Amino acid sequence: MFNLEEELKNLPEKPGVYIMHGDDDVIIYVGKAKILKNRVRQYFHYSRNHSPKVLAMVANIKYFEYIVTDNEIEALVLECNLIKKHRPKYNILLKDDKQYPYIKVSINKEYPKVYMTRRLENDGAKYFGPYAGMQTVRSTLEIVQKIFKPPSCNRKFPEDIGKGRPCLNYHINNCFAPCIGGRVSKDEYRKVFFDICAFLSGSHDALLAEMREEMLTASRNTEFEKAAVLRDKIEAIQRFGEKQKIINADKQTDMDILGIARCNTKSFVEVFFVRGGKIFGHQNYCIDDTQEVAEGEILSDFIKQFYSESSDVPREILTEYPISDSDIIMSWLSGKAGKKVSILSPMRGEKKKLVAMVHKNAEISAENYRISGLNIAMSKNKGLIELAKKLDLHDVPKRIESYDISNISGSDNVASMVVFVDGKPSKKDYRHFKIKSFDGANDYLAMQEVIYRRFRHALEEEEKIDKGEMTPEECKFLPLPDLILLDGGKGHLSSVMEIMESIDIDIPVFGMVKDDKHRTRGLVSSSGEIEISMLESVFNFITRIQDEVHRSAITYHRKLRSKSLEKSVLDDIKGVGKVKKSALLSHFKSIDNIKKASISDLLEVVDKKTAECVFEFFKEK
């Protein structure tokens, strides 16, 4: 039994990582501390200063555990690894690393290749990224292909050297063709990929200086073809560099610049990469559930997660806000990068202007997200607005309920009710019904029973609310819908209208009719069919509802049939196993029909001995 007060007393005054557990041992938060005793006790003893998110987390803690480390840097590394592994609910999280693509140069291989990957492995290869999206990766790889012309085919080297003719890429000058025997040595091949690594890391000046030296050496040695190839590469890299914004031509410190902007519950972190005094690229990252977290804390957690996997850590990281634990994070990054790494929050000068520029880009990302959300909402509302106009409703329906019946040859009658709220499925409000009032196939009677039961439950819940026996939040059939759509035509509509009049419920009801190929055709009212063009938004919206209610009814029906197959009275009959039971139910549709069957009827499905056993079993019953 976990005793909170006792465990808090026993916490050590040492650095380490604490792990909060919720229900079913699920890890809900991971944090690091310079002194575990002080940090963990704060959660439980100083609640007035906590944000609502922290209060919610503390309320869900069932127990905690901790791991002591030798120092705070070890605690930080362990914290990053545990967050990445467990993805705790209350930690600030980047998307899973698998979501982000990297460029991999397999320099660990004898004959390397360059390609996109989503998996980071400790295999000696060089990884560049993470990139925010596939388009950025494709564009970068296109530039690499254009300048360095690495082989992009599936040939394996050195096995395939000298085998077959070079492919089309060689003939269009898009590959340096190492497959041609004697054309490229292993050292020359590998040199191209070391140059690609230098290019992707942003070290253009050093790469260009080395290439110029190689070009002069080749020229002196009368290797004019090699010199011309190097000249073209140098010009291509220079042209690429000219397109990049110059930040500072004198102080060419490599740096990353971080800006942050918010939109609703999300934060958008923009990262600009400056290499050799020029902007080499930029990426944007979206972080969820940050509405109650300070900007400095978001950036601190972002830096820890972002650079825990990045192979390219610059000398300076500029942030829009001062971050917590900056000293310990700088020590960790310096050890990781093998050079001194500084984290700065400039208050004036050129660097302050750079941070402001990056912040504007983060704001643009946040605004684009907001606009895209509005466009999606408008698109969904467009179908609702058109529906209200078509049906001549006074208001746009907020809650729509749709009903469908499912059975096989009249057996196992079931119905499904699906609910759309503001144009979106609300699956928590879906309901299913077993038809109880009759046997056999009669969709009209089945629809009447379902509607009656649905509204009877609603009226009972209203009475309980009035008496104080139930709260609105506990209700399963309230609120009432603004519109009802039946999967069926005029017959279904008439039967439902009849039952609704009898229970004095006044809600618009329409049928959703299908064509000969069982595809949505339109709507039907008591006065006739309502024409709807396939090009109208409302047509797609109705189709969506009709498909969803049909899917829901069929799924429920199959689930019940599966259960009835698993356990039935047939299991008690000698000689009737799973296969014969399934065959009998499929043929006769119900147990009642099997009871009434003669031996000759049963012989159409099973062998004589089994038929006699089944017949005698029900005869005795």
C-alpha positions as CSV (number, residue, x, y, z in Angstrom):
1,M,0.0,0.0,0.0
2,F,1.4,3.4,-1.1
3,N,1.6,5.8,1.9
4,L,2.1,9.3,0.5
5,E,3.3,11.0,3.7
6,E,5.7,8.3,4.4
7,E,7.1,8.3,0.9
8,L,7.6,12.1,0.9
9,K,9.5,11.8,4.2
10,N,11.9,9.2,2.7
11,L,12.7,11.2,-0.5
12,P,16.5,11.6,-0.8
13,E,18.2,15.0,-1.0
14,K,19.9,14.1,-4.3
15,P,19.5,14.7,-8.0
16,G,17.4,12.4,-10.0
17,V,14.2,11.7,-11.9
18,Y,10.7,11.3,-10.4
19,I,8.0,9.3,-12.2
20,M,4.3,9.9,-11.4
21,H,1.8,7.0,-12.0
22,G,-1.9,7.1,-12.5
23,D,-4.5,4.4,-12.8
24,D,-3.3,0.9,-14.0
25,D,0.3,1.9,-13.4
26,V,0.3,4.3,-16.4
27,I,3.1,6.9,-16.3
28,I,1.4,10.3,-16.4
29,Y,4.4,12.6,-15.8
30,V,8.2,12.5,-15.7
31,G,10.4,15.2,-14.3
32,K,13.9,15.8,-13.1
33,A,15.1,17.5,-10.0
34,K,18.3,18.9,-8.5
35,I,17.1,17.8,-5.1
36,L,14.3,15.2,-5.3
37,K,13.0,15.8,-1.8
38,N,12.3,19.5,-2.4
39,R,10.9,19.2,-5.9
40,V,8.5,16.3,-5.4
41,R,7.1,17.7,-2.1
42,Q,6.2,20.9,-3.9
43,Y,3.5,19.1,-5.9
44,F,1.7,18.0,-2.7
45,H,2.3,20.8,-0.2
46,Y,2.1,24.0,-2.3
47,S,-1.0,23.5,-4.3
48,R,-2.2,27.2,-4.3
49,N,0.6,28.2,-6.6
50,H,-0.1,25.4,-9.1
51,S,-1.7,25.8,-12.5
52,P,-5.0,24.0,-13.3
53,K,-3.0,21.5,-15.4
54,V,-0.7,20.6,-12.5
55,L,-3.6,20.4,-10.1
56,A,-5.3,17.9,-12.5
57,M,-2.1,15.9,-12.7
58,V,-1.7,15.8,-8.9
59,A,-5.3,14.7,-8.5
60,N,-4.6,11.7,-10.8
61,I,-1.4,10.5,-9.1
62,K,-1.8,7.1,-7.5
63,Y,1.8,6.7,-6.5
64,F,5.3,7.9,-7.5
65,E,8.7,6.4,-7.8
66,Y,12.2,8.0,-8.4
67,I,15.6,7.2,-9.7
68,V,18.7,8.8,-8.1
69,T,21.5,9.9,-10.5
70,D,25.0,11.1,-9.8
71,N,24.4,14.6,-11.1
72,E,21.7,16.8,-12.7
73,I,23.0,16.3,-16.3
74,E,22.4,12.5,-15.9
75,A,19.0,13.3,-14.6
76,L,18.2,15.5,-17.6
77,V,19.3,12.8,-20.1
78,L,17.3,10.1,-18.2
79,E,14.2,12.4,-18.2
80,C,14.5,12.9,-22.0
81,N,14.7,9.2,-22.6
82,L,11.8,8.3,-20.3
83,I,9.6,11.0,-21.8
84,K,10.4,9.7,-25.3
85,K,9.7,6.1,-24.3
86,H,6.4,6.6,-22.3
87,R,4.9,9.8,-23.8
88,P,3.3,10.8,-20.5
89,K,0.0,12.6,-20.6
90,Y,1.0,15.7,-18.6
91,N,4.4,16.3,-20.1
92,I,4.8,18.8,-22.9
93,L,5.4,16.6,-26.0
94,L,6.7,17.0,-29.5
95,K,5.1,14.6,-31.9
96,D,6.6,11.2,-31.8
97,D,10.0,11.2,-33.5
98,K,8.7,8.6,-36.0
99,Q,6.5,11.4,-37.3
100,Y,9.4,13.5,-38.4
101,P,11.7,12.6,-41.3
102,Y,15.5,12.8,-41.4
103,I,18.1,12.6,-44.1
104,K,20.4,9.7,-43.6
105,V,23.9,9.4,-45.1
106,S,25.1,5.9,-44.5
107,I,28.7,7.0,-44.1
108,N,29.3,3.9,-41.9
109,K,29.0,1.7,-45.0
110,E,31.8,1.0,-47.5
111,Y,29.8,2.6,-50.2
112,P,27.4,5.1,-48.6
113,K,24.0,6.3,-49.9
114,V,21.8,9.3,-49.0
115,Y,18.0,8.9,-48.4
116,M,15.1,9.8,-46.2
117,T,14.3,7.9,-43.1
118,R,12.0,8.1,-40.1
119,R,14.1,5.9,-37.9
120,L,17.1,7.1,-35.8
121,E,19.6,4.3,-35.1
122,N,22.9,4.2,-33.3
123,D,24.7,2.7,-36.3
124,G,27.4,5.2,-37.1
125,A,25.6,6.8,-40.0
126,K,25.1,10.6,-40.2
127,Y,21.5,11.9,-39.6
128,F,20.3,15.4,-40.5
129,G,17.1,16.8,-39.2
130,P,14.5,16.3,-37.9
131,Y,12.6,18.1,-40.7
132,A,9.1,19.3,-40.2
133,G,7.7,17.7,-43.3
134,M,8.3,15.5,-46.3
135,Q,8.3,18.5,-48.7
136,T,11.4,20.0,-47.0
137,V,13.2,16.7,-47.2
138,R,12.4,16.2,-50.9
139,S,13.5,19.7,-51.8
140,T,16.8,19.2,-49.9
141,L,17.4,15.9,-51.5
142,E,16.7,17.4,-55.0
143,I,19.4,20.0,-54.3
144,V,21.8,17.3,-53.2
145,Q,21.1,15.3,-56.3
146,K,21.6,18.3,-58.6
147,I,24.9,19.3,-57.1
148,F,26.6,16.0,-56.1
149,K,24.8,13.5,-58.4
150,P,24.9,10.5,-56.1
151,P,23.5,7.2,-57.3
152,S,19.8,6.9,-56.5
153,C,19.2,3.5,-58.1
154,N,18.9,0.1,-56.3
155,R,22.3,-1.3,-57.4
156,K,24.5,-2.6,-54.7
157,F,28.2,-1.6,-54.5
158,P,30.8,-2.9,-54.9
159,E,28.9,-6.1,-56.1
160,D,27.3,-4.4,-59.1
161,I,30.3,-2.4,-60.4
162,G,31.0,-3.3,-64.0
163,K,27.8,-5.3,-64.3
164,G,25.5,-4.0,-67.0
165,R,25.2,-0.6,-68.6
166,P,24.7,2.6,-66.7
167,C,21.1,3.7,-66.3
168,L,19.3,6.8,-67.7
169,N,20.5,9.0,-64.8
170,Y,24.0,8.8,-66.1
171,H,23.0,9.8,-69.6
172,I,21.1,12.9,-68.4
173,N,24.0,13.9,-66.2
174,N,22.2,13.1,-62.9
175,C,24.6,10.5,-61.6
176,F,28.4,10.1,-61.5
177,A,27.9,6.4,-62.4
178,P,30.1,4.4,-60.0
179,C,28.6,1.3,-61.6
180,I,31.0,1.7,-64.6
181,G,34.0,-0.3,-63.8
182,G,37.2,1.7,-63.3
183,R,35.4,5.1,-63.5
184,V,35.3,5.9,-59.7
185,S,37.5,4.6,-57.0
186,K,36.2,3.7,-53.5
187,D,37.9,6.7,-52.0
188,E,36.5,9.1,-54.7
189,Y,33.0,7.6,-54.1
190,R,33.3,8.2,-50.3
191,K,34.6,11.7,-50.8
192,V,31.4,12.7,-52.6
193,F,29.3,11.6,-49.5
194,F,31.6,13.4,-47.1
195,D,31.0,16.5,-49.2
196,I,27.2,15.8,-49.0
197,C,27.5,15.7,-45.2
198,A,29.4,19.0,-45.1
199,F,26.8,20.6,-47.3
200,L,23.8,19.3,-45.2
201,S,25.5,20.6,-42.0
202,G,25.8,24.1,-43.6
203,S,29.6,24.2,-43.7
204,H,29.6,25.7,-47.2
205,D,32.7,27.9,-46.9
206,A,35.0,25.1,-45.7
207,L,33.5,22.8,-48.4
208,L,34.0,25.4,-51.1
209,A,37.6,26.1,-50.1
210,E,38.4,22.4,-50.2
211,M,36.7,22.0,-53.6
212,R,38.6,24.9,-55.0
213,E,41.9,23.4,-53.9
214,E,40.9,20.0,-55.4
215,M,39.9,21.8,-58.7
216,L,43.3,23.6,-58.9
217,T,45.2,20.3,-58.2
218,A,43.2,18.5,-60.9
219,S,43.9,21.3,-63.4
220,R,47.6,21.2,-62.6
221,N,47.6,17.4,-63.2
222,T,45.8,18.0,-66.5
223,E,42.7,16.2,-65.2
224,F,40.5,18.7,-66.9
225,E,37.3,16.6,-66.8
226,K,37.5,16.3,-63.1
227,A,38.3,20.0,-62.7
228,A,35.2,20.9,-64.8
229,V,33.0,18.7,-62.6
230,L,34.3,20.4,-59.4
231,R,33.9,23.8,-61.0
232,D,30.2,23.1,-61.7
233,K,29.7,21.9,-58.1
234,I,31.3,25.0,-56.8
235,E,29.1,27.3,-58.9
236,A,26.0,25.3,-57.9
237,I,26.8,25.6,-54.1
238,Q,27.5,29.3,-54.6
239,R,24.2,29.9,-56.4
240,F,22.4,28.1,-53.6
241,G,24.2,30.2,-51.0
242,E,23.3,33.4,-52.8
243,K,19.6,32.7,-52.3
244,Q,20.1,32.5,-48.5
245,K,19.5,35.5,-46.4
246,I,22.8,36.9,-45.0
247,I,22.6,37.4,-41.2
248,N,26.1,38.6,-40.4
249,A,29.0,38.4,-42.8
250,D,31.6,39.3,-40.1
251,K,30.5,37.1,-37.2
252,Q,29.6,33.8,-38.8
253,T,28.7,31.9,-35.6
254,D,26.4,28.9,-36.3
255,M,23.1,29.4,-34.4
256,D,19.5,28.2,-34.1
257,I,16.9,30.8,-33.4
258,L,13.6,29.8,-31.6
259,G,10.4,31.8,-31.6
260,I,7.0,30.9,-30.2
261,A,3.3,31.8,-30.9
262,R,0.1,30.4,-29.5
263,C,-3.3,29.6,-30.9
264,N,-6.0,28.2,-28.6
265,T,-4.5,25.1,-26.8
266,K,-1.5,24.8,-29.2
267,S,1.9,26.4,-29.4
268,F,3.9,26.8,-32.6
269,V,7.7,26.8,-32.2
270,E,9.6,28.2,-35.2
271,V,13.3,27.2,-35.6
272,F,15.6,29.1,-38.0
273,F,19.0,27.5,-38.7
274,V,21.9,29.9,-39.3
275,R,25.1,28.4,-40.7
276,G,28.1,30.4,-41.8
277,G,26.2,33.7,-41.3
278,K,23.3,32.7,-43.6
279,I,19.8,31.2,-43.0
280,F,20.2,27.6,-44.0
281,G,16.6,26.6,-43.4
282,H,13.7,26.7,-41.0
283,Q,11.0,24.4,-39.6
284,N,7.8,24.8,-37.6
285,Y,6.6,22.5,-34.8
286,C,3.2,22.3,-33.2
287,I,2.9,21.3,-29.6
288,D,-0.5,20.4,-28.1
289,D,-2.1,21.2,-24.7
290,T,0.1,24.1,-23.7
291,Q,-2.7,26.6,-22.7
292,E,-1.6,26.7,-19.0
293,V,2.2,26.5,-19.5
294,A,4.6,29.5,-19.6
295,E,6.5,30.2,-22.9
296,G,9.9,29.6,-21.1
297,E,8.8,26.2,-19.9
298,I,7.5,25.2,-23.4
299,L,10.8,26.3,-25.0
300,S,12.8,24.5,-22.3
301,D,11.0,21.2,-22.9
302,F,11.2,21.7,-26.7
303,I,15.0,22.2,-26.6
304,K,15.5,19.1,-24.5
305,Q,13.4,16.9,-26.8
306,F,14.5,18.5,-30.1
307,Y,18.3,18.3,-29.4
308,S,18.2,14.9,-27.7
309,E,18.1,13.3,-31.2
310,S,19.6,16.1,-33.4
311,S,23.1,15.4,-34.8
312,D,23.7,19.1,-35.4
313,V,23.9,21.3,-32.3
314,P,25.1,24.9,-33.0
315,R,27.3,27.0,-30.8
316,E,24.4,29.4,-30.0
317,I,20.7,28.9,-29.4
318,L,18.7,32.1,-29.3
319,T,15.3,32.0,-27.6
320,E,12.5,34.5,-27.4
321,Y,12.0,33.9,-23.7
322,P,14.5,32.9,-20.9
323,I,14.3,29.2,-20.3
324,S,14.3,27.3,-17.1
325,D,17.4,25.2,-16.3
326,S,19.4,26.9,-19.0
327,D,22.7,26.2,-17.2
328,I,22.2,22.5,-16.9
329,I,20.9,22.3,-20.5
330,M,23.9,24.2,-21.8
331,S,26.2,21.8,-20.0
332,W,24.4,18.8,-21.4
333,L,24.4,20.2,-25.0
334,S,28.1,21.2,-24.7
335,G,29.0,17.6,-23.8
336,K,26.8,16.2,-26.6
337,A,28.2,18.5,-29.3
338,G,31.9,18.5,-28.1
339,K,32.0,22.3,-28.1
340,K,30.7,25.1,-25.9
341,V,27.0,25.7,-26.5
342,S,25.3,28.9,-25.3
343,I,21.5,29.5,-24.8
344,L,20.7,33.2,-24.9
345,S,17.6,35.4,-24.8
346,P,18.8,38.7,-26.3
347,M,17.2,41.9,-25.1
348,R,18.6,44.3,-27.6
349,G,20.7,44.6,-30.8
350,E,20.9,42.5,-34.0
351,K,20.1,39.2,-32.2
352,K,17.0,40.6,-30.7
353,K,15.9,41.6,-34.2
354,L,16.6,38.1,-35.4
355,V,14.4,36.6,-32.7
356,A,11.6,39.1,-33.6
357,M,11.8,37.9,-37.2
358,V,11.5,34.3,-36.2
359,H,8.6,35.2,-33.8
360,K,6.7,36.7,-36.8
361,N,7.1,33.4,-38.7
362,A,5.7,31.5,-35.7
363,E,2.8,33.9,-35.6
364,I,2.1,33.2,-39.3
365,S,2.1,29.5,-38.6
366,A,-0.4,30.0,-35.7
367,E,-2.6,32.2,-37.8
368,N,-2.6,29.7,-40.7
369,Y,-3.7,27.0,-38.3
370,R,-6.5,29.3,-37.0
371,I,-7.6,30.1,-40.5
372,S,-7.5,26.4,-41.6
373,G,-9.7,25.5,-38.6
374,L,-12.2,28.2,-39.5
375,N,-12.2,27.0,-43.1
376,I,-12.9,23.4,-41.9
377,A,-15.7,24.6,-39.6
378,M,-17.2,26.7,-42.4
379,S,-17.0,23.8,-44.8
380,K,-18.9,21.6,-42.3
381,N,-21.4,24.3,-41.5
382,K,-22.0,24.9,-45.2
383,G,-23.6,21.4,-45.4
384,L,-25.8,22.1,-42.4
385,I,-26.8,25.5,-43.6
386,E,-27.8,24.1,-47.1
387,L,-29.7,21.3,-45.3
388,A,-31.7,23.8,-43.3
389,K,-32.6,25.7,-46.5
390,K,-33.6,22.5,-48.4
391,L,-35.8,21.3,-45.6
392,D,-37.2,24.8,-44.8
393,L,-36.2,24.6,-41.2
394,H,-36.3,27.7,-39.0
395,D,-32.8,27.1,-37.5
396,V,-29.7,25.2,-38.5
397,P,-29.9,21.8,-36.8
398,K,-27.3,21.4,-34.1
399,R,-28.1,17.8,-33.2
400,I,-29.2,15.4,-35.9
401,E,-30.2,11.8,-35.1
402,S,-30.4,9.0,-37.8
403,Y,-31.9,5.5,-37.5
404,D,-31.5,2.3,-39.5
405,I,-32.8,-1.3,-39.1
406,S,-30.7,-4.4,-39.7
407,N,-31.7,-8.1,-39.9
408,I,-31.2,-11.2,-42.0
409,S,-34.4,-12.7,-43.4
410,G,-36.3,-11.2,-40.4
411,S,-34.1,-12.8,-37.7
412,D,-32.0,-10.9,-35.1
413,N,-33.8,-7.6,-35.6
414,V,-31.7,-4.7,-34.4
415,A,-31.6,-0.9,-34.8
416,S,-29.0,1.8,-34.6
417,M,-29.2,5.4,-33.7
418,V,-26.3,7.7,-34.7
419,V,-25.9,11.3,-33.6
420,F,-24.2,14.2,-35.4
421,V,-23.5,17.3,-33.4
422,D,-22.5,20.5,-35.3
423,G,-22.0,18.3,-38.4
424,K,-19.6,15.8,-36.7
425,P,-20.3,12.2,-35.5
426,S,-20.8,12.1,-31.7
427,K,-20.0,8.5,-31.0
428,K,-20.5,8.7,-27.3
429,D,-24.2,9.5,-28.0
430,Y,-24.8,6.5,-30.4
431,R,-27.4,4.0,-29.2
432,H,-28.3,0.4,-30.2
433,F,-31.6,-1.4,-29.8
434,K,-32.8,-5.1,-30.0
435,I,-36.3,-5.3,-31.4
436,K,-38.5,-7.0,-28.8
437,S,-42.1,-6.5,-29.8
438,F,-42.3,-9.0,-32.7
439,D,-40.4,-11.6,-34.7
440,G,-39.9,-11.6,-38.5
441,A,-39.1,-8.9,-41.0
442,N,-41.1,-5.7,-40.7
443,D,-38.9,-2.5,-40.9
444,Y,-41.8,-0.2,-40.3
445,L,-42.9,-1.8,-37.0
446,A,-39.2,-2.0,-36.0
447,M,-38.7,1.7,-36.7
448,Q,-41.9,2.5,-34.7
449,E,-40.6,0.5,-31.7
450,V,-37.2,2.2,-31.7
451,I,-38.6,5.7,-32.0
452,Y,-41.1,5.0,-29.2
453,R,-38.5,3.6,-26.9
454,R,-36.0,6.4,-27.6
455,F,-38.5,9.1,-26.7
456,R,-40.0,7.2,-23.8
457,H,-36.5,7.1,-22.2
458,A,-36.1,10.8,-22.8
459,L,-39.4,11.6,-21.1
460,E,-38.5,9.4,-18.2
461,E,-35.2,11.2,-17.8
462,E,-36.9,14.6,-17.9
463,E,-39.2,13.5,-15.0
464,K,-36.2,12.3,-13.0
465,I,-34.4,15.7,-13.6
466,D,-37.5,17.5,-12.4
467,K,-37.6,15.3,-9.2
468,G,-33.9,15.9,-8.6
469,E,-33.1,12.1,-9.1
470,M,-30.8,12.7,-12.1
471,T,-28.6,15.4,-13.5
472,P,-28.5,16.4,-17.3
473,E,-25.0,15.0,-17.5
474,E,-26.2,11.6,-16.5
475,C,-28.8,11.4,-19.2
476,K,-28.4,8.9,-22.1
477,F,-31.3,10.2,-24.2
478,L,-31.3,13.9,-23.7
479,P,-31.1,16.4,-25.2
480,L,-33.7,15.8,-27.9
481,P,-32.6,16.1,-31.5
482,D,-33.4,19.1,-33.8
483,L,-33.8,16.8,-36.8
484,I,-34.4,13.1,-37.5
485,L,-33.2,11.4,-40.7
486,L,-34.4,7.9,-41.3
487,D,-32.6,5.4,-43.6
488,G,-35.7,4.7,-45.7
489,G,-38.4,6.1,-47.9
490,K,-42.0,7.2,-47.5
491,G,-43.2,4.0,-45.7
492,H,-40.6,4.4,-43.0
493,L,-41.4,8.1,-42.7
494,S,-45.2,7.5,-42.4
495,S,-44.8,4.9,-39.7
496,V,-42.5,7.1,-37.6
497,M,-44.7,10.2,-38.0
498,E,-47.6,8.1,-36.7
499,I,-45.8,7.1,-33.5
500,M,-44.4,10.6,-32.9
501,E,-47.9,12.1,-33.1
502,S,-49.2,9.5,-30.6
503,I,-46.5,10.5,-28.0
504,D,-46.9,14.2,-28.9
505,I,-43.3,14.9,-30.0
506,D,-42.9,17.6,-32.6
507,I,-39.5,17.2,-34.4
508,P,-38.9,17.4,-38.2
509,V,-38.5,13.9,-39.7
510,F,-37.3,13.1,-43.2
511,G,-36.3,9.9,-45.0
512,M,-33.0,9.3,-46.8
513,V,-33.7,7.4,-50.0
514,K,-31.3,5.4,-52.2
515,D,-31.2,4.6,-55.9
516,D,-31.3,1.2,-57.6
517,K,-27.6,0.7,-56.9
518,H,-28.1,1.4,-53.2
519,R,-26.4,4.8,-53.3
520,T,-27.7,8.0,-51.7
521,R,-30.3,9.7,-54.0
522,G,-31.8,12.4,-51.8
523,L,-34.4,13.1,-49.1
524,V,-38.1,12.5,-48.9
525,S,-40.8,14.3,-46.9
526,S,-44.5,13.6,-46.3
527,S,-45.3,15.7,-49.4
528,G,-42.8,14.0,-51.7
529,E,-39.1,13.7,-52.7
530,I,-36.7,16.7,-52.3
531,E,-34.4,17.1,-55.2
532,I,-30.7,17.4,-54.3
533,S,-27.8,17.7,-56.8
534,M,-24.7,15.6,-56.3
535,L,-22.7,18.8,-56.6
536,E,-24.2,20.4,-53.5
537,S,-22.4,20.2,-50.1
538,V,-25.6,19.0,-48.5
539,F,-25.6,15.8,-50.7
540,N,-22.2,14.8,-49.4
541,F,-23.3,15.5,-45.8
542,I,-26.4,13.3,-46.2
543,T,-24.4,10.5,-47.8
544,R,-22.0,10.7,-44.8
545,I,-24.9,10.3,-42.3
546,Q,-26.6,7.5,-44.3
547,D,-23.3,5.6,-44.6
548,E,-22.6,6.0,-40.9
549,V,-26.0,4.8,-39.6
550,H,-25.9,1.9,-42.0
551,R,-22.4,0.9,-40.9
552,S,-23.4,1.2,-37.2
553,A,-26.5,-1.0,-37.6
554,I,-24.6,-3.7,-39.6
555,T,-21.7,-3.7,-37.1
556,Y,-24.1,-4.2,-34.2
557,H,-26.0,-6.9,-36.0
558,R,-22.9,-8.8,-36.8
559,K,-21.7,-8.5,-33.2
560,L,-24.9,-10.0,-31.8
561,R,-24.9,-12.8,-34.4
562,S,-21.3,-13.6,-33.5
563,K,-22.2,-13.9,-29.8
564,S,-25.3,-16.0,-30.6
565,L,-23.0,-18.4,-32.6
566,E,-20.6,-18.6,-29.7
567,K,-23.3,-19.7,-27.2
568,S,-26.7,-21.2,-28.1
569,V,-28.9,-24.1,-27.1
570,L,-27.4,-26.0,-30.0
571,D,-24.2,-26.4,-27.9
572,D,-26.1,-28.9,-25.7
573,I,-26.8,-31.3,-28.6
574,K,-24.5,-34.2,-29.1
575,G,-22.6,-34.2,-32.4
576,V,-23.3,-30.4,-33.1
577,G,-20.0,-28.6,-33.2
578,K,-19.1,-25.1,-34.2
579,V,-19.2,-25.8,-38.0
580,K,-22.6,-27.6,-37.9
581,K,-24.1,-25.0,-35.5
582,S,-23.0,-22.2,-37.9
583,A,-24.5,-24.1,-40.9
584,L,-27.8,-24.7,-39.2
585,L,-28.2,-21.1,-38.1
586,S,-27.2,-19.8,-41.5
587,H,-29.7,-22.1,-43.2
588,F,-32.7,-21.8,-40.8
589,K,-32.0,-18.2,-39.6
590,S,-33.2,-18.8,-36.0
591,I,-33.5,-21.5,-33.3
592,D,-37.3,-21.4,-33.6
593,N,-37.1,-22.4,-37.3
594,I,-34.7,-25.3,-36.3
595,K,-37.2,-26.5,-33.7
596,K,-39.9,-26.6,-36.3
597,A,-37.8,-28.4,-38.9
598,S,-38.5,-32.0,-39.9
599,I,-35.7,-34.6,-40.2
600,S,-35.8,-34.2,-44.0
601,D,-35.4,-30.5,-43.6
602,L,-32.4,-31.0,-41.4
603,L,-30.8,-33.5,-43.8
604,E,-30.4,-30.6,-46.3
605,V,-27.8,-29.2,-44.0
606,V,-26.3,-31.9,-41.8
607,D,-25.8,-35.7,-41.9
608,K,-28.5,-38.2,-40.9
609,K,-27.1,-39.0,-37.4
610,T,-26.8,-35.3,-36.5
611,A,-30.3,-34.6,-38.0
612,E,-31.8,-37.3,-35.8
613,C,-30.0,-35.9,-32.7
614,V,-31.3,-32.4,-33.3
615,F,-34.8,-33.5,-34.0
616,E,-35.0,-35.8,-30.9
617,F,-33.4,-33.0,-28.7
618,F,-36.1,-30.5,-29.5
619,K,-38.9,-33.1,-29.5
620,E,-38.0,-33.9,-25.9
621,K,-37.8,-30.2,-25.0
